[in-house]
Amino acid sequence: MQRAAKPLVSLSDLDADKAAALKLVPISSALEARLDAYVALLQQWQAKTNLVAPSTLPQLWTRHVADSLQLVRLMPQARRWLDFGSGGGFPGVVLACAMADVGGHVTLVERIAKKAAFLREALRVAGAPGTVMLADIGDNVDRFPQALDCITARAVAPLHQLIGFAEPLMTSGTTKALFLKGQDVDVELTEATKYWKFQPKLHASVTGGQGWIVEIDHIERRT
């Protein structure tokens, strides 16, 4: 007789982490239901496809979901989002779940086919408005005829590269970029200023630790 697969995280641990996350970023019951569906699917796929670091699974809600949701607070009027290198869906799928109630839409760019397949299924299961583009980030920056409200990225590339990807879109009218970064944010900012002129605004992550959000609303290339 085949044994059932052992859960990656105990239900009690995940419930406790979810409760802690929702204290940090309170949400509607409808959004909670969409995120529940997404998190359940992620756990199923995680067993066969590495979507997030296994060590972070017990803190899935605080470390990943709440970390992503805080971007909506920083750009509450945004409806058209673009997420670079969406991977397991943070922040792209989480943002799409949040956009379901306000008529927004998120475009998720992912170069790995397995992860792109997961993202499409996550959007479907959660009932979240989004489109997945299977491509390298640099292949897509000139394919958006309309200006976007916000560009995001999390754990994808160094800041100076992300700014390079965002610059063509921001030059053509995109309002803002919000890049989630870790403890080395100062080093990345220093490196980025060698290539770009910009005035970043830093926000400490609501999830604590050493996470930061780099907010940028204007970019110029250094000559």
Secondary structure as the mmCIF struct_conf table of DSSP 4:
data_model
#
loop_
_struct_conf.conf_type_id
_struct_conf.id
_struct_conf.beg_label_comp_id
_struct_conf.beg_label_asym_id
_struct_conf.beg_label_seq_id
_struct_conf.end_label_comp_id
_struct_conf.end_label_asym_id
_struct_conf.end_label_seq_id
HELX_LH_PP_P HELX_LH_PP_P1 GLN A 2 PRO A 7
BEND BEND1 LEU A 8 VAL A 9
HELX_RH_AL_P HELX_RH_AL_P1 LEU A 11 LEU A 24
BEND BEND2 VAL A 25 VAL A 25
HELX_RH_AL_P HELX_RH_AL_P2 SER A 29 GLN A 46
TURN_TY1_P TURN_TY1_P1 ALA A 47 LYS A 48
BEND BEND3 THR A 49 THR A 49
BEND BEND4 VAL A 52 VAL A 52
HELX_RH_3T_P HELX_RH_3T_P1 PRO A 54 GLN A 59
HELX_RH_PI_P HELX_RH_PI_P1 LEU A 60 ALA A 66
HELX_RH_AL_P HELX_RH_AL_P3 ASP A 67 LEU A 74
BEND BEND5 MET A 75 MET A 75
TURN_TY1_P TURN_TY1_P2 PRO A 76 GLN A 77
STRN STRN1 ARG A 80 PHE A 84
BEND BEND6 GLY A 85 GLY A 85
TURN_TY1_P TURN_TY1_P3 GLY A 87 PRO A 91
HELX_RH_AL_P HELX_RH_AL_P4 GLY A 92 MET A 99
TURN_TY1_P TURN_TY1_P4 ALA A 100 GLY A 103
STRN STRN2 HIS A 105 GLU A 110
HELX_RH_AL_P HELX_RH_AL_P5 ALA A 113 ALA A 126
TURN_TY1_P TURN_TY1_P5 GLY A 127 GLY A 127
STRN STRN3 GLY A 130 LEU A 134
BEND BEND7 ALA A 135 ALA A 135
HELX_RH_3T_P HELX_RH_3T_P2 ILE A 137 ASP A 139
TURN_TY1_P TURN_TY1_P6 ASN A 140 ASP A 142
BEND BEND8 PRO A 145 GLN A 146
BEND BEND9 ASP A 149 ASP A 149
STRN STRN4 CYS A 150 ARG A 154
BEND BEND10 ALA A 155 ALA A 157
HELX_RH_AL_P HELX_RH_AL_P6 LEU A 159 THR A 171
TURN_TY1_P TURN_TY1_P7 SER A 172 GLY A 173
STRN STRN5 LYS A 176 LYS A 181
TURN_TY1_P TURN_TY1_P8 GLN A 183 ASP A 184
HELX_RH_AL_P HELX_RH_AL_P7 VAL A 185 ALA A 192
TURN_TY1_P TURN_TY1_P9 THR A 193 TYR A 195
STRN STRN6 TRP A 196 LYS A 197
STRN STRN7 LYS A 201 ALA A 204
TURN_TY1_P TURN_TY1_P10 VAL A 206 THR A 207
TURN_TY1_P TURN_TY1_P11 GLY A 209 GLN A 210
STRN STRN8 TRP A 212 ILE A 216
BEND BEND11 ASP A 217 ASP A 217
STRN STRN9 GLU A 220 ARG A 221
#
